[in-house]
Amino acid sequence: GSLTRAAFLSARNDVLANVAIVAAGLVTAATRSAWPDLIVGLSIFAMNLDAAREVYTAAREERRAATAEA
């Protein structure tokens, strides 16, 4: 259900964000530019926003199904 989906998306996003943060740190250290950090930060924001939308949609569908059964 939606809780399982939320747990999976949270774990997946955490792994991807950590890898991206390490990569951005290396690129930032090499180039002395803030752009890698900004790009990764915005990407993490977008990724989490999409996951929240997906969980919200799944939860709404579960609620509709439960209401239809009652």
Biopython code that builds the backbone (N, CA, C, O; Angstrom):
import numpy as np
from Bio.PDB.StructureBuilder import StructureBuilder

atoms = [
    (1, "GLY", "N", (0.814, -1.191, 0.000)),
    (1, "GLY", "CA", (0.000, 0.000, 0.000)),
    (1, "GLY", "C", (0.852, 1.247, 0.000)),
    (1, "GLY", "O", (2.037, 1.220, -0.331)),
    (2, "SER", "N", (0.230, 2.318, 0.372)),
    (2, "SER", "CA", (0.902, 3.615, 0.331)),
    (2, "SER", "C", (2.051, 3.699, 1.332)),
    (2, "SER", "O", (3.052, 4.363, 1.062)),
    (3, "LEU", "N", (1.925, 3.038, 2.479)),
    (3, "LEU", "CA", (3.013, 3.079, 3.470)),
    (3, "LEU", "C", (4.249, 2.331, 2.983)),
    (3, "LEU", "O", (5.378, 2.768, 3.205)),
    (4, "THR", "N", (4.023, 1.205, 2.320)),
    (4, "THR", "CA", (5.138, 0.456, 1.749)),
    (4, "THR", "C", (5.814, 1.273, 0.665)),
    (4, "THR", "O", (7.041, 1.330, 0.588)),
    (5, "ARG", "N", (5.004, 1.904, -0.172)),
    (5, "ARG", "CA", (5.542, 2.743, -1.245)),
    (5, "ARG", "C", (6.341, 3.901, -0.657)),
    (5, "ARG", "O", (7.416, 4.230, -1.160)),
    (6, "ALA", "N", (5.833, 4.515, 0.390)),
    (6, "ALA", "CA", (6.531, 5.637, 1.036)),
    (6, "ALA", "C", (7.872, 5.193, 1.603)),
    (6, "ALA", "O", (8.868, 5.905, 1.468)),
    (7, "ALA", "N", (7.908, 4.015, 2.240)),
    (7, "ALA", "CA", (9.160, 3.513, 2.800)),
    (7, "ALA", "C", (10.178, 3.243, 1.704)),
    (7, "ALA", "O", (11.354, 3.581, 1.840)),
    (8, "PHE", "N", (9.717, 2.627, 0.608)),
    (8, "PHE", "CA", (10.627, 2.350, -0.505)),
    (8, "PHE", "C", (11.169, 3.644, -1.114)),
    (8, "PHE", "O", (12.374, 3.775, -1.326)),
    (9, "LEU", "N", (10.280, 4.598, -1.393)),
    (9, "LEU", "CA", (10.716, 5.853, -2.008)),
    (9, "LEU", "C", (11.652, 6.632, -1.095)),
    (9, "LEU", "O", (12.603, 7.260, -1.562)),
    (10, "SER", "N", (11.383, 6.591, 0.202)),
    (10, "SER", "CA", (12.245, 7.285, 1.157)),
    (10, "SER", "C", (13.646, 6.685, 1.163)),
    (10, "SER", "O", (14.637, 7.415, 1.142)),
    (11, "ALA", "N", (13.729, 5.370, 1.192)),
    (11, "ALA", "CA", (15.037, 4.708, 1.186)),
    (11, "ALA", "C", (15.773, 4.956, -0.127)),
    (11, "ALA", "O", (16.969, 5.248, -0.130)),
    (12, "ARG", "N", (15.050, 4.838, -1.243)),
    (12, "ARG", "CA", (15.672, 5.069, -2.554)),
    (12, "ARG", "C", (16.179, 6.504, -2.671)),
    (12, "ARG", "O", (17.305, 6.739, -3.110)),
    (13, "ASN", "N", (15.342, 7.459, -2.277)),
    (13, "ASN", "CA", (15.737, 8.862, -2.373)),
    (13, "ASN", "C", (16.917, 9.173, -1.469)),
    (13, "ASN", "O", (17.777, 9.980, -1.821)),
    (14, "ASP", "N", (16.962, 8.541, -0.310)),
    (14, "ASP", "CA", (18.069, 8.758, 0.625)),
    (14, "ASP", "C", (19.386, 8.290, 0.016)),
    (14, "ASP", "O", (20.399, 8.985, 0.099)),
    (15, "VAL", "N", (19.365, 7.111, -0.594)),
    (15, "VAL", "CA", (20.582, 6.584, -1.221)),
    (15, "VAL", "C", (21.025, 7.489, -2.367)),
    (15, "VAL", "O", (22.195, 7.862, -2.453)),
    (16, "LEU", "N", (20.088, 7.840, -3.244)),
    (16, "LEU", "CA", (20.436, 8.699, -4.384)),
    (16, "LEU", "C", (20.941, 10.064, -3.930)),
    (16, "LEU", "O", (21.900, 10.596, -4.489)),
    (17, "ALA", "N", (20.290, 10.627, -2.913)),
    (17, "ALA", "CA", (20.716, 11.935, -2.411)),
    (17, "ALA", "C", (22.118, 11.869, -1.813)),
    (17, "ALA", "O", (22.928, 12.768, -2.041)),
    (18, "ASN", "N", (22.414, 10.818, -1.054)),
    (18, "ASN", "CA", (23.744, 10.697, -0.451)),
    (18, "ASN", "C", (24.832, 10.557, -1.509)),
    (18, "ASN", "O", (25.894, 11.167, -1.390)),
    (19, "VAL", "N", (24.580, 9.767, -2.530)),
    (19, "VAL", "CA", (25.553, 9.619, -3.615)),
    (19, "VAL", "C", (25.745, 10.957, -4.339)),
    (19, "VAL", "O", (26.871, 11.349, -4.649)),
    (20, "ALA", "N", (24.641, 11.646, -4.601)),
    (20, "ALA", "CA", (24.724, 12.930, -5.300)),
    (20, "ALA", "C", (25.450, 13.980, -4.458)),
    (20, "ALA", "O", (26.198, 14.798, -4.995)),
    (21, "ILE", "N", (25.234, 13.958, -3.153)),
    (21, "ILE", "CA", (25.897, 14.924, -2.271)),
    (21, "ILE", "C", (27.403, 14.696, -2.252)),
    (21, "ILE", "O", (28.174, 15.654, -2.287)),
    (22, "VAL", "N", (27.825, 13.447, -2.199)),
    (22, "VAL", "CA", (29.260, 13.144, -2.217)),
    (22, "VAL", "C", (29.861, 13.585, -3.551)),
    (22, "VAL", "O", (30.929, 14.197, -3.578)),
    (23, "ALA", "N", (29.185, 13.279, -4.646)),
    (23, "ALA", "CA", (29.685, 13.686, -5.967)),
    (23, "ALA", "C", (29.751, 15.199, -6.078)),
    (23, "ALA", "O", (30.728, 15.741, -6.594)),
    (24, "ALA", "N", (28.724, 15.886, -5.600)),
    (24, "ALA", "CA", (28.731, 17.353, -5.643)),
    (24, "ALA", "C", (29.862, 17.921, -4.794)),
    (24, "ALA", "O", (30.491, 18.910, -5.170)),
    (25, "GLY", "N", (30.117, 17.298, -3.655)),
    (25, "GLY", "CA", (31.224, 17.758, -2.814)),
    (25, "GLY", "C", (32.565, 17.633, -3.520)),
    (25, "GLY", "O", (33.408, 18.525, -3.428)),
    (26, "LEU", "N", (32.759, 16.520, -4.226)),
    (26, "LEU", "CA", (34.011, 16.342, -4.967)),
    (26, "LEU", "C", (34.153, 17.358, -6.095)),
    (26, "LEU", "O", (35.217, 17.943, -6.294)),
    (27, "VAL", "N", (33.057, 17.555, -6.830)),
    (27, "VAL", "CA", (33.095, 18.526, -7.940)),
    (27, "VAL", "C", (33.271, 19.939, -7.396)),
    (27, "VAL", "O", (34.004, 20.739, -7.977)),
    (28, "THR", "N", (32.611, 20.250, -6.298)),
    (28, "THR", "CA", (32.744, 21.579, -5.694)),
    (28, "THR", "C", (34.174, 21.823, -5.219)),
    (28, "THR", "O", (34.718, 22.912, -5.403)),
    (29, "ALA", "N", (34.771, 20.818, -4.615)),
    (29, "ALA", "CA", (36.153, 20.963, -4.142)),
    (29, "ALA", "C", (37.113, 21.158, -5.306)),
    (29, "ALA", "O", (38.081, 21.910, -5.192)),
    (30, "ALA", "N", (36.853, 20.487, -6.423)),
    (30, "ALA", "CA", (37.738, 20.598, -7.585)),
    (30, "ALA", "C", (37.559, 21.904, -8.331)),
    (30, "ALA", "O", (38.523, 22.452, -8.865)),
    (31, "THR", "N", (36.326, 22.414, -8.374)),
    (31, "THR", "CA", (36.062, 23.597, -9.202)),
    (31, "THR", "C", (35.880, 24.881, -8.405)),
    (31, "THR", "O", (35.920, 25.976, -8.967)),
    (32, "ARG", "N", (35.679, 24.750, -7.101)),
    (32, "ARG", "CA", (35.410, 25.909, -6.234)),
    (32, "ARG", "C", (34.158, 26.674, -6.680)),
    (32, "ARG", "O", (34.084, 27.896, -6.543)),
    (33, "SER", "N", (33.189, 25.944, -7.209)),
    (33, "SER", "CA", (31.947, 26.535, -7.677)),
    (33, "SER", "C", (30.801, 26.050, -6.798)),
    (33, "SER", "O", (30.810, 24.914, -6.322)),
    (34, "ALA", "N", (29.826, 26.909, -6.590)),
    (34, "ALA", "CA", (28.654, 26.533, -5.799)),
    (34, "ALA", "C", (27.600, 25.817, -6.642)),
    (34, "ALA", "O", (26.660, 25.248, -6.088)),
    (35, "TRP", "N", (27.734, 25.832, -7.942)),
    (35, "TRP", "CA", (26.721, 25.254, -8.828)),
    (35, "TRP", "C", (26.430, 23.770, -8.579)),
    (35, "TRP", "O", (25.263, 23.380, -8.583)),
    (36, "PRO", "N", (27.443, 22.936, -8.365)),
    (36, "PRO", "CA", (27.115, 21.525, -8.105)),
    (36, "PRO", "C", (26.213, 21.341, -6.879)),
    (36, "PRO", "O", (25.285, 20.533, -6.906)),
    (37, "ASP", "N", (26.484, 22.080, -5.823)),
    (37, "ASP", "CA", (25.646, 22.002, -4.624)),
    (37, "ASP", "C", (24.227, 22.476, -4.913)),
    (37, "ASP", "O", (23.262, 21.853, -4.472)),
    (38, "LEU", "N", (24.099, 23.560, -5.643)),
    (38, "LEU", "CA", (22.778, 24.092, -5.971)),
    (38, "LEU", "C", (21.991, 23.121, -6.846)),
    (38, "LEU", "O", (20.800, 22.900, -6.628)),
    (39, "ILE", "N", (22.658, 22.553, -7.825)),
    (39, "ILE", "CA", (21.989, 21.609, -8.727)),
    (39, "ILE", "C", (21.542, 20.367, -7.969)),
    (39, "ILE", "O", (20.419, 19.900, -8.154)),
    (40, "VAL", "N", (22.400, 19.835, -7.128)),
    (40, "VAL", "CA", (22.041, 18.651, -6.340)),
    (40, "VAL", "C", (20.907, 18.980, -5.366)),
    (40, "VAL", "O", (19.978, 18.188, -5.207)),
    (41, "GLY", "N", (20.977, 20.115, -4.732)),
    (41, "GLY", "CA", (19.912, 20.512, -3.805)),
    (41, "GLY", "C", (18.561, 20.620, -4.482)),
    (41, "GLY", "O", (17.555, 20.139, -3.960)),
    (42, "LEU", "N", (18.538, 21.251, -5.641)),
    (42, "LEU", "CA", (17.281, 21.361, -6.392)),
    (42, "LEU", "C", (16.805, 20.005, -6.898)),
    (42, "LEU", "O", (15.603, 19.741, -6.947)),
    (43, "SER", "N", (17.738, 19.159, -7.269)),
    (43, "SER", "CA", (17.372, 17.812, -7.726)),
    (43, "SER", "C", (16.768, 16.977, -6.594)),
    (43, "SER", "O", (15.797, 16.248, -6.797)),
    (44, "ILE", "N", (17.350, 17.091, -5.413)),
    (44, "ILE", "CA", (16.815, 16.373, -4.249)),
    (44, "ILE", "C", (15.417, 16.887, -3.921)),
    (44, "ILE", "O", (14.519, 16.106, -3.608)),
    (45, "PHE", "N", (15.239, 18.194, -3.992)),
    (45, "PHE", "CA", (13.920, 18.777, -3.755)),
    (45, "PHE", "C", (12.889, 18.220, -4.740)),
    (45, "PHE", "O", (11.799, 17.811, -4.341)),
    (46, "ALA", "N", (13.240, 18.209, -6.025)),
    (46, "ALA", "CA", (12.328, 17.704, -7.052)),
    (46, "ALA", "C", (12.037, 16.215, -6.858)),
    (46, "ALA", "O", (10.899, 15.772, -7.017)),
    (47, "MET", "N", (13.058, 15.460, -6.518)),
    (47, "MET", "CA", (12.890, 14.023, -6.317)),
    (47, "MET", "C", (11.943, 13.750, -5.140)),
    (47, "MET", "O", (11.076, 12.881, -5.234)),
    (48, "ASN", "N", (12.105, 14.482, -4.043)),
    (48, "ASN", "CA", (11.243, 14.295, -2.876)),
    (48, "ASN", "C", (9.823, 14.797, -3.137)),
    (48, "ASN", "O", (8.859, 14.215, -2.640)),
    (49, "LEU", "N", (9.692, 15.854, -3.901)),
    (49, "LEU", "CA", (8.373, 16.356, -4.263)),
    (49, "LEU", "C", (7.622, 15.328, -5.108)),
    (49, "LEU", "O", (6.428, 15.106, -4.907)),
    (50, "ASP", "N", (8.322, 14.704, -6.048)),
    (50, "ASP", "CA", (7.707, 13.676, -6.879)),
    (50, "ASP", "C", (7.309, 12.461, -6.042)),
    (50, "ASP", "O", (6.246, 11.882, -6.263)),
    (51, "ALA", "N", (8.144, 12.072, -5.093)),
    (51, "ALA", "CA", (7.825, 10.941, -4.222)),
    (51, "ALA", "C", (6.607, 11.255, -3.365)),
    (51, "ALA", "O", (5.752, 10.393, -3.163)),
    (52, "ALA", "N", (6.519, 12.481, -2.859)),
    (52, "ALA", "CA", (5.368, 12.872, -2.052)),
    (52, "ALA", "C", (4.092, 12.820, -2.886)),
    (52, "ALA", "O", (3.052, 12.379, -2.398)),
    (53, "ARG", "N", (4.163, 13.261, -4.125)),
    (53, "ARG", "CA", (3.007, 13.206, -5.020)),
    (53, "ARG", "C", (2.582, 11.759, -5.255)),
    (53, "ARG", "O", (1.393, 11.442, -5.247)),
    (54, "GLU", "N", (3.551, 10.903, -5.460)),
    (54, "GLU", "CA", (3.260, 9.494, -5.716)),
    (54, "GLU", "C", (2.612, 8.816, -4.505)),
    (54, "GLU", "O", (1.671, 8.039, -4.663)),
    (55, "VAL", "N", (3.106, 9.102, -3.309)),
    (55, "VAL", "CA", (2.532, 8.520, -2.096)),
    (55, "VAL", "C", (1.135, 9.083, -1.859)),
    (55, "VAL", "O", (0.228, 8.343, -1.476)),
    (56, "TYR", "N", (0.953, 10.360, -2.076)),
    (56, "TYR", "CA", (-0.362, 10.990, -1.902)),
    (56, "TYR", "C", (-1.382, 10.366, -2.853)),
    (56, "TYR", "O", (-2.512, 10.082, -2.456)),
    (57, "THR", "N", (-0.985, 10.156, -4.096)),
    (57, "THR", "CA", (-1.878, 9.528, -5.074)),
    (57, "THR", "C", (-2.236, 8.108, -4.650)),
    (57, "THR", "O", (-3.399, 7.716, -4.741)),
    (58, "ALA", "N", (-1.268, 7.338, -4.195)),
    (58, "ALA", "CA", (-1.529, 5.972, -3.756)),
    (58, "ALA", "C", (-2.466, 5.956, -2.545)),
    (58, "ALA", "O", (-3.362, 5.117, -2.462)),
    (59, "ALA", "N", (-2.259, 6.871, -1.622)),
    (59, "ALA", "CA", (-3.103, 6.933, -0.431)),
    (59, "ALA", "C", (-4.534, 7.318, -0.806)),
    (59, "ALA", "O", (-5.483, 6.776, -0.240)),
    (60, "ARG", "N", (-4.700, 8.236, -1.739)),
    (60, "ARG", "CA", (-6.049, 8.612, -2.192)),
    (60, "ARG", "C", (-6.760, 7.434, -2.831)),
    (60, "ARG", "O", (-7.949, 7.214, -2.596)),
    (61, "GLU", "N", (-6.032, 6.675, -3.642)),
    (61, "GLU", "CA", (-6.636, 5.503, -4.281)),
    (61, "GLU", "C", (-7.034, 4.457, -3.242)),
    (61, "GLU", "O", (-8.091, 3.839, -3.362)),
    (62, "GLU", "N", (-6.195, 4.255, -2.222)),
    (62, "GLU", "CA", (-6.536, 3.322, -1.151)),
    (62, "GLU", "C", (-7.782, 3.778, -0.404)),
    (62, "GLU", "O", (-8.646, 2.971, -0.063)),
    (63, "ARG", "N", (-7.863, 5.066, -0.158)),
    (63, "ARG", "CA", (-9.027, 5.588, 0.553)),
    (63, "ARG", "C", (-10.300, 5.419, -0.276)),
    (63, "ARG", "O", (-11.347, 5.048, 0.255)),
    (64, "ARG", "N", (-10.206, 5.694, -1.582)),
    (64, "ARG", "CA", (-11.360, 5.498, -2.454)),
    (64, "ARG", "C", (-11.806, 4.039, -2.446)),
    (64, "ARG", "O", (-13.002, 3.756, -2.383)),
    (65, "ALA", "N", (-10.859, 3.122, -2.510)),
    (65, "ALA", "CA", (-11.176, 1.699, -2.504)),
    (65, "ALA", "C", (-11.824, 1.289, -1.189)),
    (65, "ALA", "O", (-12.775, 0.507, -1.183)),
    (66, "ALA", "N", (-11.319, 1.808, -0.079)),
    (66, "ALA", "CA", (-11.884, 1.476, 1.235)),
    (66, "ALA", "C", (-13.285, 2.066, 1.389)),
    (66, "ALA", "O", (-14.159, 1.437, 1.984)),
    (67, "THR", "N", (-13.499, 3.252, 0.864)),
    (67, "THR", "CA", (-14.809, 3.878, 0.936)),
    (67, "THR", "C", (-15.822, 3.144, 0.066)),
    (67, "THR", "O", (-16.991, 3.021, 0.432)),
    (68, "ALA", "N", (-15.373, 2.661, -1.080)),
    (68, "ALA", "CA", (-16.263, 1.938, -1.982)),
    (68, "ALA", "C", (-16.687, 0.594, -1.392)),
    (68, "ALA", "O", (-17.794, 0.122, -1.651)),
    (69, "GLU", "N", (-15.821, -0.014, -0.611)),
    (69, "GLU", "CA", (-16.134, -1.300, 0.027)),
    (69, "GLU", "C", (-17.116, -1.150, 1.171)),
    (69, "GLU", "O", (-17.891, -2.063, 1.454)),
    (70, "ALA", "N", (-17.087, -0.007, 1.825)),
    (70, "ALA", "CA", (-17.922, 0.205, 3.019)),
    (70, "ALA", "C", (-19.347, 0.490, 2.688)),
    (70, "ALA", "O", (-20.163, 0.688, 3.589)),
]
sb = StructureBuilder()
sb.init_structure("model")
sb.init_model(0)
sb.init_chain("A")
sb.init_seg("    ")
for serial, (resi, resn, name, xyz) in enumerate(atoms, 1):
    if name == "N":
        sb.init_residue(resn, " ", resi, " ")
    sb.init_atom(name, np.array(xyz, "f"), 0.0, 1.0, " ", f" {name:<3s}", serial, name[0])
structure = sb.get_structure()
